[in-house]
Amino acid sequence: MDQELSNIAETLAKEMKAPIEIISEAGGNMKRVALPPGWTLVEKDDDAKLLAAPRRKIAKVRLHDAESFIDYTKRHGSLNDSTIWCIADYKAGKVGFTAILNDHGEEESQAAFRDHRATFSPEFSEEWNRWIGKNKQPFNQAAFAEYIEENIKDIASVEGSPTGSQMLEMALAFEANQDMKFKSAIRLQNGGVQMAFTQDDDAGTLAKMSAFDRFTVGFPVFWNGDAYRINARLRYRVREGKLTFWFELIRQDLILEAATQTLIGLIRDKTGNPFFFGEPFQQ
């Protein structure tokens, strides 16, 4: 039938000098128009915007929190026709959810348009952004002291790790000795490091301080989410008598995975929709 209509349209198009409507659906919703030679057959849906309401729901929305995503999915979807998809790349630090409110059903006859969608990407907390953003980034002594002082509330008091006060004391000692020349470092039995500094003009004057090679931080992964602990290594390098510091967070991808699994459990429990891990490509 479609081929027959196309042939008729092409024949008319060769003879007509101006566009002419050749067939319309009942109700005037869809029109097929024949065009002059060298043009193409097109379909126009101009009447849809004049209707009292759309013939079906079409939307693409982005929600900013999990509760809004859940509420929108339950408001516009159903257990039979809606699906939820999750893309999680923990090493790359990317997490996102997509709800398809008019997805295909299980039966061959239950095809759907899949064009009513809601997306949600959880926002990372300010603390997560600060620590991840400075992970493995070098500091001079003064900058490192300033960073620890600004983020001291995130230092977790864990047995075997320095407290926030101890980390701040260490950082301030680094800052006080920033103009002195590094001389030596001795690793202590407790896992820390004792560093010695001298004045450039007085090699006999020594200043000593202890540094920790590991510490623990605790903060939320997502905005308004639960807090998680993560261990960090403290590293340093000496160049021309000057110290450079940095820290290395240990497997932050595992912390992100744990926080994401909490979100997944919340969304699955509150919606009850079929849940998939993968990407629902656009049609």
C-alpha positions as CSV (number, residue, x, y, z in Angstrom):
1,M,0.0,0.0,0.0
2,D,2.8,2.4,0.9
3,Q,4.6,1.6,-2.4
4,E,1.4,2.2,-4.3
5,L,0.9,5.6,-2.6
6,S,4.5,6.5,-3.3
7,N,4.1,5.7,-7.0
8,I,0.9,7.8,-7.3
9,A,2.7,10.7,-5.5
10,E,5.7,10.5,-7.9
11,T,3.4,10.5,-10.9
12,L,1.4,13.5,-9.7
13,A,4.6,15.3,-8.7
14,K,5.8,15.2,-12.3
15,E,2.6,16.8,-13.6
16,M,1.9,19.2,-10.8
17,K,3.5,22.7,-10.7
18,A,2.6,23.4,-7.0
19,P,2.3,21.2,-3.9
20,I,-1.0,19.5,-3.4
21,E,-2.4,17.4,-0.6
22,I,-3.2,13.9,-1.9
23,I,-4.2,12.0,1.2
24,S,-4.8,12.6,4.9
25,E,-5.5,10.4,7.9
26,A,-8.8,10.4,9.6
27,G,-9.1,13.5,11.8
28,G,-6.6,15.4,9.8
29,N,-3.6,14.5,12.0
30,M,-1.2,13.4,9.3
31,K,-1.0,14.8,5.8
32,R,0.9,13.5,2.7
33,V,1.7,16.2,0.2
34,A,2.9,15.7,-3.4
35,L,5.6,18.2,-4.5
36,P,6.7,19.5,-8.0
37,P,9.4,17.6,-10.0
38,G,12.8,17.4,-8.3
39,W,11.2,17.6,-4.9
40,T,10.5,14.8,-2.4
41,L,7.4,13.3,-0.8
42,V,7.0,14.7,2.8
43,E,4.7,14.1,5.7
44,K,3.4,17.0,7.7
45,D,2.0,16.8,11.3
46,D,1.0,20.5,11.5
47,D,-2.3,19.8,13.2
48,A,-0.9,18.2,16.3
49,K,-0.1,21.5,18.0
50,L,-3.7,22.6,17.5
51,L,-5.2,19.7,19.4
52,A,-6.6,20.1,22.9
53,A,-3.9,17.6,24.1
54,P,-1.1,15.7,22.5
55,R,-2.0,12.2,21.2
56,R,0.6,10.6,23.5
57,K,3.3,11.6,26.0
58,I,6.7,12.6,24.6
59,A,9.4,14.2,26.9
60,K,13.0,14.2,27.8
61,V,13.7,15.5,31.3
62,R,16.7,15.7,33.6
63,L,16.2,15.3,37.4
64,H,18.6,16.7,40.0
65,D,18.1,14.2,42.9
66,A,17.1,10.6,43.4
67,E,13.7,11.3,45.0
68,S,12.6,13.5,42.0
69,F,13.8,10.8,39.6
70,I,11.8,8.2,41.5
71,D,8.7,10.3,41.8
72,Y,8.7,11.2,38.1
73,T,9.1,7.6,37.1
74,K,6.2,6.5,39.3
75,R,4.0,9.4,38.2
76,H,4.4,8.9,34.4
77,G,5.4,5.2,34.1
78,S,4.0,1.8,34.9
79,L,5.4,-1.5,36.1
80,N,4.5,-3.1,32.7
81,D,5.7,-0.4,30.3
82,S,8.7,1.3,32.0
83,T,12.3,0.3,32.5
84,I,15.3,1.8,34.3
85,W,18.9,1.7,33.1
86,C,22.1,2.4,34.9
87,I,25.5,3.3,33.4
88,A,28.3,3.2,36.0
89,D,32.0,3.6,35.2
90,Y,33.6,3.7,38.6
91,K,37.2,4.1,37.5
92,A,36.2,7.1,35.3
93,G,34.0,8.5,38.1
94,K,30.7,8.5,36.1
95,V,27.3,7.4,37.2
96,G,23.9,8.0,35.5
97,F,20.4,6.6,35.4
98,T,17.8,6.7,32.6
99,A,14.1,5.8,32.9
100,I,12.2,4.9,29.7
101,L,8.6,5.5,30.5
102,N,7.2,4.0,27.3
103,D,9.5,1.1,26.7
104,H,8.8,-2.1,24.7
105,G,6.9,-4.8,26.5
106,E,7.9,-8.5,26.7
107,E,5.6,-9.7,24.0
108,E,6.2,-9.1,20.3
109,S,3.0,-7.2,20.0
110,Q,4.0,-4.8,22.8
111,A,6.2,-2.4,20.8
112,A,6.5,1.2,22.0
113,F,8.1,4.4,20.9
114,R,10.7,4.7,23.8
115,D,10.7,8.5,23.5
116,H,9.5,9.5,27.0
117,R,12.6,9.5,29.1
118,A,13.9,10.8,32.4
119,T,17.6,11.0,33.3
120,F,19.4,11.5,36.6
121,S,23.1,11.8,37.3
122,P,23.9,12.1,41.0
123,E,25.8,15.3,42.0
124,F,29.1,14.7,43.7
125,S,29.6,16.3,47.1
126,E,31.9,19.3,47.5
127,E,34.2,17.2,49.7
128,W,34.4,14.5,47.0
129,N,35.3,17.1,44.4
130,R,38.0,18.7,46.6
131,W,39.8,15.5,47.4
132,I,39.4,13.8,44.0
133,G,40.4,17.1,42.3
134,K,43.7,17.2,44.3
135,N,44.4,13.5,44.2
136,K,48.1,13.0,43.1
137,Q,48.5,16.7,42.5
138,P,51.8,18.2,43.8
139,F,51.9,20.8,46.7
140,N,54.7,22.8,48.0
141,Q,55.0,22.9,51.8
142,A,53.0,26.0,52.3
143,A,50.2,25.0,49.9
144,F,50.0,21.5,51.5
145,A,49.6,23.0,55.0
146,E,46.9,25.3,53.7
147,Y,45.0,22.5,52.1
148,I,45.1,20.3,55.2
149,E,44.0,23.3,57.4
150,E,41.0,24.0,55.0
151,N,39.9,20.4,54.9
152,I,40.8,19.2,58.4
153,K,37.1,18.3,59.2
154,D,37.4,15.5,56.6
155,I,40.3,13.8,58.5
156,A,38.9,10.7,60.1
157,S,40.0,9.6,63.6
158,V,40.8,5.9,63.0
159,E,43.0,3.7,65.0
160,G,46.4,3.5,63.4
161,S,45.9,6.8,61.5
162,P,46.7,10.4,62.6
163,T,43.9,12.5,63.9
164,G,42.9,15.8,62.3
165,S,44.8,17.7,65.0
166,Q,48.0,15.6,64.3
167,M,47.7,16.2,60.6
168,L,47.3,20.0,61.1
169,E,50.3,20.0,63.5
170,M,52.4,18.3,60.9
171,A,51.1,20.6,58.1
172,L,51.9,23.8,60.2
173,A,55.4,22.4,60.9
174,F,55.9,22.0,57.2
175,E,54.8,25.6,56.6
176,A,57.1,26.9,59.3
177,N,60.1,25.2,57.7
178,Q,59.3,26.0,54.1
179,D,62.3,28.3,53.8
180,M,64.7,25.8,55.1
181,K,66.6,23.2,53.1
182,F,65.7,19.6,53.4
183,K,68.6,17.4,54.7
184,S,67.4,13.9,55.4
185,A,64.4,11.5,56.1
186,I,64.4,8.5,58.4
187,R,61.5,6.0,58.3
188,L,60.3,5.3,61.8
189,Q,59.0,2.0,63.2
190,N,55.4,3.3,63.5
191,G,55.3,3.8,59.7
192,G,56.0,7.6,59.9
193,V,58.9,9.6,58.6
194,Q,61.2,11.9,60.5
195,M,62.5,14.8,58.4
196,A,65.4,17.1,59.1
197,F,65.9,20.6,57.7
198,T,68.8,23.1,57.9
199,Q,69.1,26.8,57.3
200,D,71.0,27.5,54.1
201,D,73.4,29.8,55.9
202,D,73.9,27.6,59.0
203,A,74.3,23.9,58.2
204,G,74.7,23.1,61.9
205,T,71.1,24.2,62.8
206,L,68.7,21.4,62.4
207,A,64.9,21.4,62.6
208,K,63.1,18.0,62.9
209,M,59.5,17.0,62.3
210,S,57.6,13.8,61.9
211,A,55.4,13.1,58.9
212,F,52.7,10.4,58.4
213,D,52.9,8.1,55.4
214,R,49.2,7.3,55.6
215,F,46.0,8.9,56.8
216,T,42.2,8.4,56.5
217,V,39.5,10.8,55.3
218,G,35.8,10.5,55.5
219,F,33.2,12.4,53.5
220,P,30.0,11.9,51.5
221,V,30.4,10.8,47.9
222,F,27.1,12.3,46.6
223,W,25.4,15.5,47.7
224,N,23.4,14.9,50.9
225,G,24.5,11.3,50.8
226,D,26.1,8.9,53.3
227,A,29.8,9.5,54.3
228,Y,32.4,6.8,53.5
229,R,36.0,6.4,54.7
230,I,38.9,6.1,52.3
231,N,42.6,5.7,53.0
232,A,45.3,7.9,51.5
233,R,49.1,7.6,51.1
234,L,51.2,10.7,51.7
235,R,54.1,11.0,49.3
236,Y,57.0,13.5,48.9
237,R,59.8,14.3,46.6
238,V,63.0,16.3,47.2
239,R,64.5,18.5,44.5
240,E,67.3,20.9,45.2
241,G,66.6,20.8,48.9
242,K,62.9,21.6,48.5
243,L,60.0,19.3,49.3
244,T,57.0,18.6,47.2
245,F,54.0,16.7,48.7
246,W,51.0,14.9,47.3
247,F,48.5,12.3,48.5
248,E,47.2,9.3,46.7
249,L,43.7,8.1,47.5
250,I,43.5,4.3,47.7
251,R,40.8,2.8,45.4
252,Q,38.3,5.6,45.4
253,D,36.5,3.6,42.8
254,L,35.4,1.1,45.4
255,I,34.0,4.0,47.5
256,L,32.1,5.3,44.5
257,E,30.7,1.8,43.8
258,A,29.5,1.4,47.4
259,A,27.7,4.8,47.3
260,T,26.2,3.9,43.9
261,Q,25.0,0.6,45.1
262,T,23.1,2.4,47.8
263,L,21.4,4.6,45.2
264,I,20.6,1.6,43.0
265,G,18.9,-0.2,46.0
266,L,16.9,2.9,46.7
267,I,15.7,3.4,43.1
268,R,14.9,-0.3,42.6
269,D,13.0,-0.7,45.9
270,K,10.9,2.5,45.4
271,T,10.0,2.1,41.8
272,G,9.8,-1.7,41.3
273,N,10.6,-1.3,37.6
274,P,12.8,-3.7,35.6
275,F,16.4,-2.6,36.1
276,F,19.2,-3.0,33.6
277,F,22.9,-2.1,33.6
278,G,23.8,-0.7,30.2
279,E,22.9,2.1,27.8
280,P,19.5,2.5,26.2
281,F,20.5,4.0,22.9
282,Q,18.3,6.6,21.3
283,Q,16.3,5.5,18.3
